[in-house]
Amino acid sequence: MLLAGCGGDDQTQKTLTIPSDGRFAATKVPTGPASPALCRAKADSFSRAAESFLLPYPSDSDIYRVLARVQFTAFQAHHCDIAVLRRAVARRLTPKELREVLAFFGFMGDVGPELANAPQH
């Protein structure tokens, strides 16, 4: 569940709060349109976290899932084009890896199946 609110020193800057996830504290991300470069950076950060989520034990997959959740939420909060995310994910994950990640990334909602059903996957 995402909650909108104001945060930071600039009271006009709107933020989106990502609720606490077990051992990880709530996080605020700014909202509003972003530059194409920022959208690519958020998409790339998400795809790196998704790729790292698949690392074998002793990797801490919970950390990578939370990182992916934060980056995905920031990507959406900035109104970035899903095609940017699709390209970043396609560069890092095979279709099988993407399906495995999406099985654990329920926070993606309808975007997950949209990524999985993309022509590259």
MOFEN-V847584 format. One line per field, one symbol per residue. ss: DSSP state (h for helix, s for strand, l for the rest). phi: phi as a letter, one per 20 degrees, with the letter a starting at -180 (. if undefined). psi: psi as a letter, one per 20 degrees, with the letter a starting at -180 (. if undefined). Layout:
BEGIN
ss->???
phi->???
psi->???
END
This chain:
BEGIN
ss->lssssslllllllsssssllsllsllsssslllllhhhhhhhhhhhhhhhhhhlllllllhhhhhhhhhhhhhhhhhllllhhhhhhhhhhhllhhhhhhhhhhlhhhlhhhhhhhlllll
phi->.ddeadbmfefefecdeefgcmedffcdcfdogcfgffffffffffffffffgeffgegeffffffffffffffgffelffgfffgfffffdcfgffffffffddgfflffgffffefgfd
psi->pppqaqrahoiioqrppoqqmdjprqqpqqrrqrqhggghgggggghghgghhiqrpkqnhgghgggggghgggghhjkqphhgggggghhhprhggghgghhilhiicihghhghjqhh.
END
